[in-house]
């Protein structure tokens, strides 16, 4: 089975959090996987956003399976 090396995301809009701060809304469009033939880019979907997609994406480490961000070492309570 291929291993997911990176997730590909793009900004598709903005939202306001509970503190009143404006934040970017991200959408996962694909991933970079390690295959027997080397690294490959798998695009799952293309984003739709107001004004059109500009073609720029971020390459991020994959999130854990539960969808929550990794904790920093300082946040681990042991």
N, C-alpha and C positions, 0 to 999 in steps of 0.2 A: 504494500500500500504506500502511496506517495505521502511524504511528510510536508505539512504546511510550514513554510519558512516565514512568510510575511503576509499581511492582509493589505489590500489596496482599498483606500477610502477616498471620498471626495466630499467637499462641502456642498450641501444642497439647499441650505437656507439658514435662518437664524431663529432663535427662541430666547425668551426671557426666563431666567431661573427664579426661584423663590426669593432670592435676595435682590431682585430687580436688575441683575446684570445680564447684558445681551451676550449670548454665546452662539457659536457655530453649531449647526446640526450636520452631522456626518452620516454618510451612507456607504456601506461596504459594497464595492462593485466587483471584487474578485480577490485572487490570492496568487502568490508565487509559491510553487510547490517544487520539491526535489523529487525527480523521477529517475529511472534507470538511464535515461538519455540526457540528464542534466536538469538545470533549473528551467521551469516553464511558467509563463503567465497564463492564468485561467481567468477569463472575464465572464462573470455570471450574468451581469446586466449592465445597461447603460443608464445613468441617472437622468431624470427629467427635473428641470428646475426652471423657475421663472427667469426669463431672459436668455435661456439656453445654457448648456454646459460648456465651460471654457476649455475642457480637455485636461485640466490639471488634477492630479491625484497624489495622495500621500501614501508612503510605504511604511507600514507600522508592524511592530511585533504582534503576533496574534494574541487575542484575548483568551483567557482560560475558558473552558467549556461552559461555565456558569454565566459568562458574559460580563463578569465584574472585573475591574482593573486589578492588576497585581498590587499587593501592598508593599510599601517600602520596608526595608529591614527594621527601621525605627518604629513602625506601626505594629510589629508582631509582638504580642504580649507573652513572651517567655524569657 
